[in-house]
Amino acid sequence: MKTETGGAQPVLILAIETSCDETSVAVIKDGSEVLSNIISSQIETHRAFGGVVPEVASRKHVEVITLVIEEALAAAGVEPQQLTAVAVTQGPGLVGALLVGVVAAKSLALAWGKPLIGTHHIAGHIYANRLVKELQYPCMTLVVSGGHTELVNMEREGEFRIIGRTRDDAVGEAYDKVARALGFPYPGGPHVDRLAREAEEAVPLPRVWLEPDSYDFSFSGLKSAVLNVVNQSKMKGLTPDVAGIARGFQESVVEVLVEKAVRAVKACEAKQLLLCGGVAANKGLREALIARCDREKIELIIPPPVYCTDNAAMIGAAAYVKWVHDGDTPLDMVADPGLSLEKWSVAAY
């Protein structure tokens, strides 16, 4: 187990996140205090294409990575020699985008003579909750993002066991596809969330529960049900009830997510339920989880929206856990778009 330097000096980690379409660099103190968190978003660039274009994302990362690193250090008031280590998202993500961050982090680690910490992107999302409140184990995490929908049980710090995952579309992916069917641009999630909250009534849509004891999810059938409603309306010469469809879709998604998360908390006797990932910024989901956890007397932690979407502060928080338990990562580390969360778990156990 790696200890904090002499127990006196703080652990200062410069973290880099380039897994998709945000270039972000942060400086994190002792795994929970954010000294800086700079994010350069590419949303406007990719909106023209209706989604993230990997080649374009990689080029944009190359264009801004140096400036974002400099800005993060300046905002934190930290000099390179004060840093304990350099962390970077190793995976999962778009391989070209990951490579930009990994090469930058390796270069800095070599130039500054600092250890390197390869970090898991989803572990970062999970440990974004530690930027809000100290975690108590065992805890359960509901991961909801554009590429992942999972229930992750954590018996101990840095130990991850996936007990449920989507069998097809991730929830964020489903939101974007439904938004496109309703005529909204990328990213579609915020549009669907807003419309759902404005609608007076919901268009009835199915709930996909799968097997009675399953914690897995499935959203492709729900997405198809939305398309059927839209197409049937158009065939009849009617204007689809866009707001009602959005509300019906969101209610279906939220009900299944909330019910399975609460059931998992009880089954695993978790002390806390954590919400993380880009879709954790969805107001409908947040409100439903807060209300249900209040009734069930479950402690719920939800990061503020800035720590829900991709950011480097969360990578620094997860890297701190890896540093304390496992130390650094060899410099021959490679970007791994399929990196396993469970295999990335710390080795101390």
Residue pairs with C-beta under 8 A, 6 or more apart in sequence:
1 324
1 325
1 348
2 323
2 324
2 325
2 326
2 327
3 324
4 10
4 11
4 30
4 324
5 11
5 84
9 84
10 29
10 30
10 84
11 29
11 30
11 31
11 84
11 85
11 320
11 323
11 324
12 27
12 28
12 29
12 35
12 78
12 82
12 83
12 84
13 27
13 28
13 31
13 83
13 84
13 85
13 86
13 87
13 117
13 316
13 319
13 320
13 323
14 25
14 26
14 27
14 69
14 72
14 73
14 78
14 83
14 85
14 86
14 87
14 108
14 316
15 25
15 26
15 27
15 28
15 86
15 87
15 88
15 119
15 312
15 313
15 315
15 316
15 319
16 24
16 25
16 65
16 69
16 86
16 87
16 88
16 89
16 101
16 104
16 105
16 312
16 315
17 23
17 24
17 25
17 26
17 88
17 89
17 101
17 121
17 124
17 310
17 311
17 312
17 314
17 315
18 24
18 61
18 65
18 88
18 89
18 93
18 97
18 98
18 100
18 101
18 104
19 89
19 91
19 92
19 93
19 94
19 97
19 98
19 101
19 121
19 310
20 52
20 57
20 93
20 94
20 97
20 146
20 147
20 310
21 41
21 42
21 43
21 45
21 46
21 52
21 57
21 60
21 97
21 310
22 39
22 40
22 41
22 42
22 309
22 310
22 311
23 39
23 40
23 42
23 60
23 61
23 64
23 65
23 68
24 37
24 38
24 39
24 40
24 68
24 310
24 311
24 312
24 313
24 315
25 36
25 38
25 65
25 68
25 69
25 71
25 72
25 312
26 34
26 35
26 36
26 37
26 38
26 72
26 311
26 312
26 313
26 315
26 316
27 34
27 35
27 36
27 72
27 73
27 75
27 76
27 78
27 83
27 316
28 34
28 35
28 313
28 316
28 317
28 319
28 320
29 35
30 320
31 127
31 130
31 316
31 317
31 320
31 321
31 324
32 130
32 131
32 134
32 317
32 320
34 131
34 313
34 316
35 75
35 76
35 77
35 78
36 71
36 72
36 73
36 74
36 75
36 76
37 72
37 306
37 311
37 312
37 313
38 68
38 71
38 72
38 75
38 312
39 306
39 309
39 310
39 311
39 312
40 64
40 67
40 68
42 52
42 56
42 57
42 60
43 186
43 187
45 56
45 60
46 52
46 53
46 56
46 57
46 186
47 185
47 186
47 187
49 56
49 186
50 180
50 185
50 186
51 176
51 186
52 94
54 94
54 95
54 96
54 97
55 96
57 94
57 96
57 97
58 94
58 96
58 97
58 99
58 100
61 97
61 100
61 101
62 100
65 100
65 101
65 104
66 104
69 104
69 108
72 312
73 79
73 80
80 108
80 112
80 114
81 112
83 112
83 114
84 114
84 115
84 323
85 109
85 114
85 115
85 116
85 117
85 319
85 323
85 328
86 105
86 108
86 109
86 112
86 114
86 115
86 116
86 117
87 105
87 116
87 117
87 118
87 119
87 315
87 316
87 318
87 319
87 322
87 323
88 101
88 102
88 104
88 105
88 106
88 116
88 117
88 118
88 119
88 315
89 98
89 101
89 119
89 120
89 121
89 124
89 315
90 98
90 102
90 118
90 119
90 120
90 329
90 333
90 334
90 335
90 336
90 339
91 98
91 120
91 121
91 335
91 336
91 337
91 338
91 339
92 120
92 121
92 122
92 147
92 336
92 337
92 338
92 339
93 121
93 335
93 337
94 337
95 335
95 337
98 335
98 336
98 337
99 335
101 335
102 118
102 333
102 334
102 335
105 116
106 116
106 331
106 333
108 114
109 115
109 116
109 331
110 331
115 323
115 327
115 328
115 329
116 328
116 329
116 330
116 331
116 333
117 319
117 322
117 323
117 328
117 329
118 329
118 333
119 315
119 318
119 319
119 322
120 318
120 339
120 341
120 344
121 310
121 315
121 339
122 143
122 148
122 150
122 152
122 341
123 158
123 160
123 318
123 321
123 322
123 341
123 344
124 314
124 315
124 317
124 318
125 143
125 145
125 276
125 277
125 308
125 314
126 141
126 143
126 152
126 154
126 160
126 274
126 276
126 318
127 314
127 317
127 318
127 320
127 321
128 276
128 303
128 307
128 308
128 311
128 313
128 314
128 317
129 135
129 141
129 274
129 275
129 276
129 301
129 302
129 303
130 317
131 303
131 307
131 313
131 314
131 317
132 301
132 302
132 303
132 304
132 307
133 301
135 154
135 157
135 272
135 274
135 301
136 271
136 272
136 299
137 154
137 155
137 156
137 157
137 271
138 153
138 154
138 155
138 156
138 268
138 269
138 270
138 271
139 154
139 270
139 271
139 272
139 273
139 274
140 151
140 152
140 153
140 154
140 261
140 264
140 265
140 268
140 270
140 272
140 273
140 274
141 150
141 151
141 152
141 153
141 154
141 273
141 274
141 275
141 276
142 150
142 151
142 257
142 261
142 273
142 274
142 275
142 276
142 289
143 149
143 150
143 151
143 152
143 276
143 277
144 170
144 171
144 172
144 257
144 275
144 276
144 277
144 278
144 279
144 280
144 282
144 285
145 170
145 171
145 172
145 276
145 277
145 278
145 279
146 170
146 172
146 173
146 176
146 187
146 278
146 279
147 170
147 172
147 173
148 165
148 166
148 170
148 277
149 165
149 166
149 170
149 171
149 172
149 217
149 219
149 257
150 162
150 164
150 165
150 166
151 162
151 163
151 164
151 165
151 215
151 260
151 261
151 264
152 160
152 161
152 162
152 163
152 341
153 160
153 161
153 162
153 163
153 264
153 268
153 270
154 160
154 161
155 161
156 349
157 321
157 325
157 346
158 321
158 322
158 325
158 345
158 346
158 348
159 345
159 346
159 349
160 341
160 342
160 344
160 345
161 342
162 341
162 342
163 215
163 264
163 268
164 214
164 215
164 216
164 217
164 260
164 264
165 216
165 217
166 216
166 217
166 218
166 219
167 210
167 216
167 217
167 218
168 218
168 219
168 220
169 177
169 218
169 219
169 220
169 223
170 219
171 217
171 219
171 253
171 257
171 279
172 189
172 277
172 278
172 279
173 219
174 219
174 220
174 222
174 223
174 253
175 188
175 189
175 192
175 253
175 279
175 282
176 186
176 187
176 188
176 189
177 188
177 223
178 188
178 192
178 223
178 226
178 245
178 246
178 249
179 185
179 186
179 187
179 188
179 189
179 191
179 192
180 186
180 188
181 226
181 227
181 230
182 188
182 191
182 192
182 195
182 226
182 230
182 240
182 242
182 245
182 246
183 242
184 191
184 192
185 191
189 278
189 279
189 282
190 281
191 246
192 246
192 249
192 250
193 250
193 282
193 283
193 284
195 242
195 243
195 246
195 247
196 202
196 243
196 246
196 247
196 249
196 250
196 251
196 284
197 247
197 283
197 284
198 243
199 243
199 244
199 246
199 247
200 243
200 244
201 244
201 247
202 244
202 247
202 248
202 251
203 229
203 241
203 244
203 245
203 247
203 248
204 248
205 222
205 225
205 226
205 229
205 245
205 248
205 249
205 251
205 252
206 221
206 222
206 225
206 252
207 252
207 255
207 256
208 217
208 218
208 219
208 221
208 222
208 252
208 256
209 256
210 216
210 217
210 218
215 260
215 263
215 264
217 256
217 257
217 260
219 253
222 249
222 252
222 253
226 245
226 248
226 249
229 240
229 245
230 240
230 245
233 239
233 240
233 241
234 240
250 282
250 284
251 284
253 285
254 284
254 285
254 288
255 288
257 285
258 285
258 288
258 289
258 292
261 273
261 289
262 273
262 292
262 293
262 296
262 298
264 270
265 273
265 296
265 298
266 296
271 299
272 298
272 299
272 300
272 301
273 289
273 293
273 298
273 299
273 300
273 301
274 300
274 301
274 302
275 285
275 286
275 289
275 300
275 301
275 302
275 303
276 303
276 308
277 308
278 308
278 309
278 310
279 285
279 308
280 286
280 302
280 303
280 308
281 305
281 308
281 309
286 302
289 300
289 302
290 300
290 302
292 298
293 299
293 300
303 314
307 313
307 314
321 346
322 329
322 344
322 346
325 346
325 347
325 348
326 346
326 347
326 348
